[in-house]
């Protein structure tokens, strides 16, 4: 079945972390739906390639460090000058190194928190200020992870940062409701992207995939479809929510066998 035909031809959509992976997939989906799209990423080479894939029409790209207040402000201002007022923001930029707590240095902890939490705060604040100033009933979408509710070894900083993104989203939704700005969060499950973005062992990939009830890994397009919905008029009454897109992973442990052998008689009380 094909994806719903969303129309964003009158919208300016800003996507961070758009140089590859989920962010690039989201940018592509909004551009295909007619939006003017601003792509931001810390890495200039992938960013240039992602923008080139979309073509010159309705596209703006600029390197941005979401940890830096000035860099974020410059990016949003330049995007608006080039494309018009922002009506949709997808705060996607994030990092996910893997280190046990006893081996983790303070610099790595701070780098994850600065990118995944401070970066979301700065990006959302810049977009929200613009939307409020222009009276735009916009849409803000943050990208968390299933890790916000389920820990895993080696990812204390990542899991903590994604839990923080969820609560930040809820509070921002409360604060912006009067301005009719929807703020929601997408929590992707396992999405396999290129090795530069996600250097994972095959053992880890196999174990994760085995636990997905839908029987396959997610794709950037799966997450993009959720973003299209949350940014559309169909979600006008949805705010402060977390939409899990994970093939059923958060529903439970599908890899477990039946606890009672099939066909076994059950004792019934009279």
C-alpha positions in Angstrom: 0.0 0.0 0.0 1.4 3.4 -0.9 1.9 6.2 1.6 -0.9 8.8 2.1 -0.7 11.7 -0.3 0.2 14.5 2.1 0.5 18.0 0.7 3.0 20.4 2.2 3.5 22.8 -0.8 2.8 25.9 1.4 5.2 24.8 4.2 8.8 25.4 5.1 10.2 22.4 6.9 13.5 22.5 8.9 15.2 19.2 9.5 18.4 18.8 11.6 20.7 15.8 11.2 19.5 15.7 7.6 22.8 14.6 6.1 22.0 10.9 6.3 19.9 8.2 7.8 16.5 9.1 9.4 17.0 12.8 8.9 17.7 12.5 5.3 14.7 10.2 4.8 12.4 12.8 6.6 13.8 15.6 4.4 13.2 13.6 1.3 9.6 12.8 2.3 8.6 16.4 3.0 10.3 17.6 -0.2 8.4 14.9 -2.2 5.2 16.2 -0.6 5.9 19.7 -2.0 7.5 21.4 1.0 10.4 23.9 0.9 13.0 22.1 3.0 16.0 23.3 5.0 18.5 20.7 5.8 21.0 21.1 8.6 23.9 18.8 9.7 27.2 19.1 11.4 29.0 17.1 8.6 29.2 19.2 5.5 30.0 16.5 2.9 27.0 14.3 3.7 24.8 17.4 3.9 25.9 18.6 0.5 25.2 15.2 -1.0 21.8 14.9 0.7 20.8 18.4 -0.6 22.1 17.5 -4.1 19.9 14.4 -4.2 16.8 16.6 -3.7 18.0 19.1 -6.3 18.2 22.9 -6.2 14.4 23.6 -6.2 12.8 24.3 -2.8 16.0 23.3 -0.9 18.3 25.1 1.4 21.3 23.5 3.2 23.7 24.9 5.8 26.1 23.3 8.3 24.8 23.6 11.8 26.1 22.6 15.2 23.0 22.1 17.3 25.1 22.4 20.5 25.9 26.0 19.7 23.3 28.7 20.2 24.7 31.0 17.6 25.0 28.3 15.0 21.4 27.3 15.5 20.1 30.9 15.4 22.1 31.5 12.2 20.8 28.3 10.5 17.1 29.1 11.3 17.5 32.7 10.2 19.2 31.8 7.0 16.6 29.1 6.2 13.8 31.7 6.7 15.5 34.3 4.6 15.9 31.7 1.8 12.6 29.8 2.0 10.2 31.8 4.2 8.8 31.4 7.7 9.3 28.0 9.4 6.0 26.1 9.8 7.4 22.6 10.6 10.5 21.6 12.6 11.9 18.1 12.9 14.7 18.1 15.6 16.4 14.9 14.6 20.2 15.5 15.2 21.7 13.1 17.6 24.6 10.8 18.4 24.8 7.4 20.0 28.2 6.1 21.0 28.4 2.9 23.0 30.5 2.8 26.2 29.9 1.1 29.6 29.5 3.6 32.5 32.7 2.4 34.2 34.7 3.1 31.0 33.0 6.3 30.0 34.8 9.6 30.3 33.1 12.9 31.2 33.7 14.3 27.7 31.7 11.5 26.1 28.8 11.9 28.5 28.8 15.7 27.9 29.0 15.3 24.2 25.9 13.1 24.1 23.9 15.4 26.4 25.0 18.5 24.6 24.0 17.1 21.2 20.9 15.1 22.1 19.3 17.3 24.8 20.8 20.8 24.5 20.6 20.5 20.7 16.9 19.7 20.8 16.3 22.5 23.2 18.1 25.1 21.1 16.6 24.0 17.8 13.0 23.8 19.2 13.4 27.1 20.9 14.6 28.9 17.8 11.7 27.4 15.7 9.1 28.1 18.5 10.2 31.7 18.8 9.8 32.2 15.1 6.4 30.6 15.0 5.1 32.6 17.9 6.5 35.9 16.5 4.8 35.2 13.1 1.6 33.8 14.6 2.2 30.5 12.8 0.2 27.5 14.1 3.2 25.2 13.4 4.3 21.7 14.2 7.4 20.7 16.1 8.6 17.1 16.1 11.4 15.8 18.2 13.1 12.5 17.6 13.7 10.3 20.7 14.1 6.5 20.6 12.7 3.4 22.1 15.7 3.8 24.4 13.8 6.4 26.3 11.9 3.6 28.0 14.2 0.6 27.7 17.8 0.6 28.7 20.6 -1.3 27.2 24.3 -1.9 28.2 26.7 0.7 27.0 24.0 3.3 26.4 23.5 5.0 29.7 24.1 8.5 28.3 22.0 7.8 25.1 19.1 6.3 27.0 19.1 9.2 29.5 19.3 11.8 26.8 16.3 10.3 24.9 14.2 10.1 28.1 15.0 13.8 28.6 13.8 14.5 25.0 10.5 12.9 25.7 9.8 15.0 28.9 11.1 18.2 27.2 8.6 17.5 24.4 5.7 17.2 26.8 6.5 20.4 28.6 7.0 22.4 25.4 3.7 21.1 24.1 2.0 22.5 27.3 3.7 25.9 26.9 2.9 26.3 23.2 -0.7 25.0 23.2 -2.1 28.5 23.4 -0.2 29.5 20.3 -1.7 26.4 18.6 1.7 24.9 18.0 1.7 21.1 18.2 4.7 19.5 19.8 5.1 15.7 19.5 7.8 13.1 19.6 8.6 10.1 17.5 10.4 7.2 19.2 11.9 5.0 16.5 12.8 1.4 17.1 15.7 -0.3 15.3 16.3 1.5 12.0 19.2 0.2 10.0 21.1 3.1 8.3 24.6 3.3 6.7 27.6 2.3 8.7 29.0 5.8 9.0 26.0 6.8 11.0 25.4 3.6 12.8 28.5 1.3 13.3 26.8 -1.8 14.7 28.0 -5.4 15.1 26.1 -8.1 13.2 25.5 -9.9 16.6 23.7 -6.8 17.9 21.7 -6.4 14.7 20.6 -10.0 14.7 19.6 -9.9 18.3 17.6 -6.7 17.9 15.9 -7.9 14.7 14.8 -11.2 16.3 12.8 -9.2 18.8 10.8 -7.2 16.3 7.2 -8.7 16.0 6.8 -7.2 12.5 9.8 -9.3 11.4 12.0 -6.7 9.8 14.1 -3.7 10.6 12.7 -0.2 10.3 13.6 2.2 7.5 14.0 6.0 7.4 10.8 6.1 5.4 8.9 4.4 8.2 9.9 7.3 10.5 9.3 9.9 7.8 5.7 8.6 7.3 5.1 9.2 11.0 6.6 12.7 10.7 4.3 13.5 7.8 1.3 12.5 9.8 2.3 14.5 12.9 3.0 17.6 10.7 -0.3 17.3 8.9 -3.8 18.6 9.7 -4.8 15.0 10.6 -2.8 15.5 13.8 -4.1 19.0 14.8 -5.6 17.6 18.0 -2.5 15.6 18.9 0.2 17.2 21.1 2.6 16.2 23.8 2.5 12.6 22.7 5.2 10.0 21.9 4.6 8.0 18.7 6.5 4.7 18.8 7.4 3.4 15.4 9.1 0.1 16.0 7.2 -2.8 14.4 5.6 -3.7 17.7 8.8 -4.0 19.7 7.4 -2.0 22.6 4.4 -4.3 22.8 6.4 -7.0 24.5 8.8 -9.9 24.0 7.7 -11.7 20.9 10.8 -13.9 20.8 9.6 -15.9 23.9 7.9 -19.3 23.3 4.4 -20.0 24.6 4.5 -20.6 28.4 2.1 -23.5 28.1 2.6 -26.2 25.4 0.0 -25.9 22.6 -2.9 -28.3 23.1 -2.3 -28.7 26.8 -5.5 -28.9 28.9 -6.0 -26.1 31.4 -7.4 -26.8 34.8 -10.7 -25.2 35.3 -12.3 -24.5 38.6 -16.0 -25.7 38.9 
